[in-house]
Amino acid sequence: MKTVNLFLLFMMISIHIFSQGFSNKQGGHCFTMDIPDYMTKTYALNDASSLQYQNTSKEAYVIVIDDDKDHLESLGMKFINSKDFLENFVNDYKKDSKKRKLTTITEFDFNGNSHAQVELTWKEDDTDFYMLITVVETKTHFYKILCWTVNDNLDKLKDDYLNISKSVKD
C-alpha cells in the first residue's frame, strides 16, 4: 500500500512539473491570444509585429502582425478571405531560402473567425527550421501569426503552436 501511495504521489508531482500552462496576453489594437507560460515578451524579433514572445532556450518564437482591413484597402490591397491574404504573403516569404517547402494551405473556422494555415520548412546556415503560419480574419483585421523553431524541437512545440494560432480574439 505504501508503494502505491508513493507511486501516485510521484505521478502527481511529475504531471504538475511537466504540464504547460497558457496565459491570455493582449496585443496591438485590442486583441488577445493565449501564449505559453514558458515564453517571455520581447521587442527584438520584428519591428512590424504588435505582439512578440520567445523562449531562446527552447528555440520557441511567435510574432503577430495585425493589418486593419480599411487601411489595406486605402493602399489598394483588397483580400477576399484569409486564404487569399496568406497566399499573398507566402508567395515571396523566405523564397530564396535553401530547401524551402510549403504544405498545402488548410482553412478552418474557429471562435467565429476564418483561419488559413500553412507549414513552412527551410534551411539556413546548416540549420533546419519549421514555421507555422496562420492568418486569422476577423470583421476588421487580418492577423498574421508566425510561430517557429528549429526542426529538432518541432515535436515538443507543434501542439503549443496550434493552440496559439487558434486563440486570437478581438
Backbone bond lengths (Angstrom), bond angles and torsions (degrees), N, CA, C in turn:
res aa  C-N    CA-C-N  psi(-1)  N-CA   C-N-CA  omega(-1)  CA-C   N-CA-C  phi
1 M - - - 1.460 - - 1.530 111.11 -
2 K 1.332 115.55 -41.02 1.450 120.07 179.81 1.537 110.75 -62.85
3 T 1.327 116.64 -37.30 1.455 121.37 178.82 1.525 110.96 -65.30
4 V 1.321 117.16 -40.94 1.463 121.90 178.88 1.524 110.11 -63.29
5 N 1.334 116.45 -44.77 1.469 120.20 179.34 1.529 111.56 -62.68
6 L 1.333 117.06 -41.71 1.459 120.35 177.59 1.519 111.18 -64.54
7 F 1.330 116.65 -40.68 1.460 120.79 177.85 1.529 110.81 -61.75
8 L 1.318 117.49 -45.96 1.470 121.29 178.98 1.527 111.10 -62.25
9 L 1.310 116.85 -42.20 1.466 120.50 178.39 1.527 110.39 -62.60
10 F 1.329 116.62 -44.14 1.462 121.00 178.11 1.525 110.92 -60.40
11 M 1.320 118.26 -42.96 1.468 122.22 -179.86 1.528 110.98 -63.66
12 M 1.323 117.35 -43.54 1.470 120.58 -179.57 1.525 110.64 -64.03
13 I 1.318 117.43 -41.02 1.460 120.71 178.91 1.523 109.99 -66.07
14 S 1.329 117.60 -42.95 1.467 121.67 179.33 1.517 111.69 -61.24
15 I 1.312 117.18 -44.40 1.465 121.27 179.65 1.521 110.10 -61.46
16 H 1.316 116.74 -43.12 1.469 120.60 -179.53 1.534 110.96 -64.87
17 I 1.324 117.56 -41.10 1.458 121.26 -177.39 1.521 111.49 -67.38
18 F 1.340 118.14 -40.46 1.448 121.30 -173.89 1.525 114.37 -92.87
19 S 1.306 118.32 -4.11 1.467 119.05 -179.33 1.525 109.81 -73.95
20 Q 1.334 115.98 144.30 1.457 121.93 179.48 1.517 108.17 -106.60
21 G 1.301 116.99 125.25 1.455 121.00 176.29 1.520 110.23 -97.24
22 F 1.312 115.37 160.23 1.457 122.27 176.02 1.518 107.70 -124.07
23 S 1.320 116.68 144.42 1.451 122.47 175.26 1.514 108.73 -123.32
24 N 1.319 116.23 145.33 1.456 121.64 -179.78 1.520 108.51 -82.05
25 K 1.338 117.30 122.80 1.467 122.93 -177.55 1.520 109.80 -117.20
26 Q 1.335 116.34 147.12 1.460 121.46 179.61 1.518 110.02 -98.94
27 G 1.324 115.50 143.71 1.450 120.67 178.03 1.509 110.80 -144.66
28 G 1.316 115.10 162.89 1.456 121.76 171.40 1.502 116.23 53.19
29 H 1.316 114.69 -137.65 1.457 122.67 -171.89 1.529 112.43 -81.11
30 C 1.247 121.16 11.14 1.474 125.83 -179.43 1.518 111.15 117.39
31 F 1.294 117.14 49.17 1.458 120.34 170.69 1.520 107.64 -118.13
32 T 1.323 115.34 158.16 1.455 120.32 176.52 1.519 108.93 -129.00
33 M 1.312 114.60 158.80 1.461 120.53 173.81 1.518 108.59 -157.23
34 D 1.331 115.19 159.80 1.459 121.15 -178.28 1.524 109.70 -88.63
35 I 1.339 115.08 128.33 1.456 122.56 -179.38 1.525 107.57 -123.03
36 P 1.331 118.51 135.36 1.470 119.97 178.53 1.527 111.22 -58.29
37 D 1.322 115.53 143.99 1.464 120.86 -178.42 1.529 113.17 -63.92
38 Y 1.313 118.00 -20.68 1.463 119.93 -179.69 1.534 112.57 -78.01
39 M 1.334 118.23 -6.36 1.462 120.99 179.63 1.525 110.11 -98.71
40 T 1.336 115.70 148.14 1.463 120.87 179.09 1.524 109.78 -120.54
41 K 1.322 114.69 151.74 1.459 121.45 -179.72 1.527 109.80 -66.00
42 T 1.326 114.94 142.61 1.461 120.83 177.58 1.522 108.77 -142.85
43 Y 1.317 115.85 166.03 1.460 122.10 176.38 1.526 110.95 -126.27
44 A 1.336 116.56 9.22 1.455 120.89 -170.28 1.528 115.03 -100.09
45 L 1.321 119.21 -3.75 1.466 119.85 -172.50 1.521 114.15 -87.42
46 N 1.345 117.35 -39.72 1.463 119.85 -175.01 1.523 109.23 -159.37
47 D 1.327 117.07 127.03 1.465 121.65 -177.59 1.523 112.90 -68.93
48 A 1.324 118.28 -26.00 1.465 121.30 -176.16 1.534 113.17 -89.68
49 S 1.317 117.49 -7.82 1.466 119.10 -174.79 1.523 111.28 -81.81
50 S 1.325 114.36 148.24 1.466 120.65 179.05 1.520 111.51 -98.15
51 L 1.319 117.22 -8.93 1.456 122.52 176.81 1.522 107.36 -151.76
52 Q 1.352 116.89 132.49 1.461 121.73 -179.99 1.524 109.14 -145.69
53 Y 1.330 115.86 131.10 1.464 122.00 177.59 1.518 108.51 -137.13
54 Q 1.335 115.38 153.67 1.453 119.69 -178.58 1.523 110.94 -153.96
55 N 1.324 114.63 162.23 1.450 123.62 166.16 1.519 104.86 -142.51
56 T 1.322 116.65 101.66 1.456 120.21 -173.61 1.519 112.70 -68.07
57 S 1.320 118.57 -30.54 1.467 119.15 179.37 1.525 111.85 -70.23
58 K 1.340 117.51 -30.25 1.466 121.36 175.95 1.522 112.18 -92.55
59 E 1.350 116.22 -3.18 1.471 120.76 -174.99 1.535 110.26 55.14
60 A 1.330 116.59 44.50 1.467 122.60 -178.50 1.527 108.58 -113.90
61 Y 1.349 115.29 127.93 1.458 120.72 -175.54 1.523 109.89 -140.17
62 V 1.334 115.64 143.90 1.466 120.37 174.49 1.528 108.54 -147.19
63 I 1.330 114.88 136.81 1.462 120.87 172.26 1.524 108.19 -133.98
64 V 1.332 115.15 155.25 1.461 121.50 175.12 1.521 107.90 -129.82
65 I 1.319 115.23 130.08 1.463 121.67 174.94 1.522 106.15 -117.18
66 D 1.330 115.91 118.28 1.466 118.59 -179.67 1.520 110.10 -104.40
67 D 1.334 114.83 138.75 1.463 121.86 -179.66 1.521 109.52 -124.48
68 D 1.316 116.26 121.96 1.456 122.49 176.97 1.533 108.74 -71.63
69 K 1.321 117.13 128.06 1.470 121.22 -177.31 1.525 111.87 -61.23
70 D 1.335 117.40 -41.12 1.467 120.17 179.20 1.525 111.04 -62.76
71 H 1.318 116.38 -40.76 1.463 120.12 178.98 1.530 110.50 -64.68
72 L 1.344 116.59 -43.44 1.470 119.78 177.97 1.525 111.07 -59.65
73 E 1.349 116.28 -44.37 1.469 119.93 179.79 1.515 111.55 -63.45
74 S 1.339 117.52 -36.16 1.469 119.90 178.57 1.530 111.43 -65.70
75 L 1.328 116.44 -21.36 1.465 121.77 176.78 1.528 111.95 -92.83
76 G 1.337 116.13 4.49 1.458 120.75 178.91 1.513 114.19 85.09
77 M 1.330 117.30 15.96 1.463 121.06 -179.77 1.524 109.63 -112.28
78 K 1.319 116.37 113.55 1.459 121.32 178.21 1.522 107.74 -123.44
79 F 1.324 115.49 125.28 1.460 121.59 179.93 1.521 108.51 -112.02
80 I 1.340 116.46 138.42 1.461 119.50 -175.20 1.527 112.88 -79.64
81 N 1.338 117.10 -24.73 1.463 119.68 178.41 1.535 109.17 -167.55
82 S 1.323 116.06 -176.97 1.468 120.51 -177.91 1.527 111.84 -64.82
83 K 1.318 118.16 -34.74 1.470 120.86 178.73 1.523 110.87 -65.29
84 D 1.323 117.47 -43.41 1.457 122.01 178.29 1.528 110.14 -60.23
85 F 1.329 117.27 -43.25 1.464 122.31 178.84 1.530 110.33 -63.04
86 L 1.336 116.56 -44.81 1.467 121.07 -179.32 1.524 111.29 -65.44
87 E 1.317 117.50 -44.60 1.471 120.81 178.55 1.521 110.72 -58.05
88 N 1.326 116.60 -42.72 1.459 121.34 179.09 1.526 110.85 -60.37
89 F 1.320 117.07 -39.55 1.463 121.47 -178.66 1.534 111.58 -72.52
90 V 1.330 117.82 -50.13 1.469 119.86 -172.39 1.523 113.75 -74.84
91 N 1.332 117.65 -14.55 1.469 119.39 177.73 1.523 112.26 -52.48
92 D 1.312 117.09 -43.22 1.461 121.10 -176.21 1.524 114.41 -111.42
93 Y 1.336 118.19 -7.44 1.465 120.49 -175.28 1.532 110.47 -70.37
94 K 1.309 116.32 123.82 1.468 123.68 -179.03 1.530 111.98 56.53
95 K 1.316 116.16 28.78 1.465 122.25 -174.62 1.530 112.98 -59.40
96 D 1.310 117.14 -34.49 1.456 120.49 -176.77 1.528 113.58 -93.96
97 S 1.325 117.43 6.08 1.462 120.78 -179.84 1.519 111.25 -73.14
98 K 1.320 115.33 151.66 1.457 120.97 177.39 1.527 109.71 -69.97
99 K 1.308 116.45 143.76 1.463 123.75 175.57 1.528 112.86 53.11
100 R 1.303 118.47 34.90 1.469 122.41 179.40 1.526 109.74 -69.39
101 K 1.333 116.01 124.75 1.466 121.30 178.20 1.522 109.35 -136.89
102 L 1.323 114.82 136.02 1.464 122.07 176.50 1.522 109.07 -116.70
103 T 1.330 116.15 140.18 1.459 119.57 172.23 1.525 108.68 -81.54
104 T 1.301 116.30 174.48 1.457 121.12 174.24 1.533 108.30 -70.22
105 I 1.307 116.77 141.50 1.467 121.20 178.81 1.522 109.40 -70.01
106 T 1.324 115.23 132.28 1.462 120.84 174.12 1.521 108.18 -107.75
107 E 1.325 115.92 146.43 1.458 121.69 178.95 1.515 108.99 -122.31
108 F 1.342 115.47 142.08 1.464 120.26 176.71 1.520 109.19 -159.20
109 D 1.315 115.73 160.56 1.464 122.42 175.28 1.518 108.66 -106.69
110 F 1.328 116.21 139.24 1.461 121.54 178.17 1.514 108.01 -153.17
111 N 1.314 117.36 136.00 1.478 123.06 -178.55 1.524 111.97 54.32
112 G 1.335 116.91 31.61 1.454 121.00 178.43 1.523 114.48 78.12
113 N 1.326 117.61 7.75 1.462 122.04 -179.52 1.523 110.37 -116.06
114 S 1.328 115.18 150.94 1.458 122.44 177.10 1.524 109.25 -86.79
115 H 1.342 116.62 131.81 1.465 122.40 179.81 1.524 109.96 -121.10
116 A 1.312 115.64 143.96 1.463 123.01 169.33 1.522 105.80 -130.14
117 Q 1.342 115.83 136.67 1.458 118.95 -171.43 1.530 110.70 -141.84
118 V 1.325 114.91 143.24 1.456 121.09 178.55 1.526 108.44 -145.12
119 E 1.332 115.83 151.96 1.452 121.02 175.57 1.530 108.07 -108.61
120 L 1.314 115.04 137.31 1.458 122.30 -178.37 1.523 108.65 -123.77
121 T 1.326 116.85 134.09 1.462 121.29 171.04 1.523 107.91 -125.81
122 W 1.329 115.44 148.67 1.460 121.13 178.98 1.522 109.24 -160.21
123 K 1.311 115.12 167.83 1.465 121.72 179.39 1.523 108.41 -119.13
124 E 1.332 114.42 135.86 1.468 120.64 179.49 1.524 108.12 -145.21
125 D 1.327 117.21 125.02 1.471 121.60 179.63 1.528 112.13 51.64
126 D 1.311 117.56 46.56 1.471 124.05 179.09 1.530 113.90 64.31
127 T 1.317 118.15 17.54 1.463 122.39 176.64 1.522 108.69 -118.77
128 D 1.326 115.82 134.20 1.463 121.59 177.17 1.518 109.19 -91.46
129 F 1.334 115.76 132.79 1.456 122.21 -177.67 1.526 111.02 -118.68
130 Y 1.322 114.49 156.17 1.457 123.15 175.63 1.526 107.85 -129.94
131 M 1.345 116.45 139.48 1.461 121.21 176.07 1.524 109.55 -139.96
132 L 1.315 115.64 133.36 1.457 122.10 170.83 1.525 106.40 -100.53
133 I 1.333 116.61 119.97 1.461 121.60 -179.28 1.517 107.74 -112.77
134 T 1.323 115.88 123.41 1.460 121.40 -178.91 1.515 108.73 -127.66
135 V 1.327 115.73 135.84 1.461 120.93 171.56 1.525 106.84 -112.75
136 V 1.330 115.39 127.48 1.460 122.18 177.65 1.523 107.20 -112.45
137 E 1.322 115.83 126.26 1.462 120.49 177.61 1.521 109.20 -104.77
138 T 1.346 115.48 123.89 1.461 121.63 172.32 1.529 107.22 -110.25
139 K 1.307 117.30 -173.95 1.467 120.05 -179.37 1.523 112.41 -61.50
140 T 1.324 117.15 -34.13 1.464 120.03 -173.02 1.522 115.14 -116.38
141 H 1.336 118.48 -13.87 1.464 120.68 -172.12 1.530 113.06 -139.23
142 F 1.328 114.01 159.18 1.459 123.19 163.41 1.527 106.14 -111.13
143 Y 1.327 116.61 129.92 1.457 122.15 177.02 1.519 108.10 -111.53
144 K 1.317 116.32 121.92 1.461 122.29 177.13 1.526 106.24 -101.46
145 I 1.342 116.16 115.64 1.460 122.49 -177.87 1.522 108.02 -109.95
146 L 1.319 116.41 120.58 1.459 121.78 179.41 1.527 108.24 -117.10
147 C 1.333 116.12 116.05 1.461 123.41 177.20 1.525 107.51 -116.76
148 W 1.329 118.37 126.06 1.455 118.86 -177.71 1.518 112.65 -142.76
149 T 1.349 113.08 162.00 1.456 122.28 179.74 1.522 108.37 -161.67
150 V 1.306 115.89 176.62 1.460 120.33 170.82 1.524 107.54 -79.74
151 N 1.328 117.03 150.84 1.469 120.84 -176.49 1.527 112.86 -56.85
152 D 1.317 118.09 -32.01 1.466 121.08 -179.11 1.525 112.40 -61.33
153 N 1.322 117.96 -25.89 1.475 121.61 -178.00 1.522 113.29 -100.49
154 L 1.306 117.64 2.13 1.464 121.98 -174.75 1.523 112.86 -55.80
155 D 1.319 118.08 -48.06 1.465 120.32 -177.23 1.529 112.37 -61.33
156 K 1.323 117.38 -32.57 1.462 121.81 -179.28 1.530 112.20 -77.13
157 L 1.334 117.88 -27.32 1.465 121.14 -170.01 1.527 115.26 -110.31
158 K 1.313 118.59 -16.76 1.466 120.54 -171.41 1.524 112.50 -59.60
159 D 1.327 118.89 -43.79 1.463 120.64 179.49 1.528 111.35 -61.45
160 D 1.336 116.48 -39.72 1.466 119.85 177.03 1.525 110.41 -63.76
161 Y 1.324 117.46 -41.86 1.463 121.20 179.16 1.529 111.23 -63.23
162 L 1.320 116.82 -39.08 1.471 120.03 176.94 1.525 110.93 -64.61
163 N 1.330 117.52 -39.59 1.473 120.91 177.08 1.521 111.47 -65.66
164 I 1.312 116.95 -43.60 1.465 121.10 178.34 1.518 110.03 -57.97
165 S 1.325 116.35 -46.77 1.472 121.09 -173.23 1.514 113.33 -66.75
166 K 1.313 118.55 -20.22 1.466 121.70 179.48 1.519 113.30 -95.66
167 S 1.317 117.91 -4.02 1.467 119.68 -166.69 1.529 115.88 -95.72
168 V 1.330 119.56 1.22 1.473 121.36 -177.16 1.529 110.05 -64.45
169 K 1.332 114.46 131.52 1.472 121.78 174.43 1.517 107.91 -137.16
170 D 1.338 115.53 129.30 1.484 117.14 175.08 1.511 110.65 -129.88
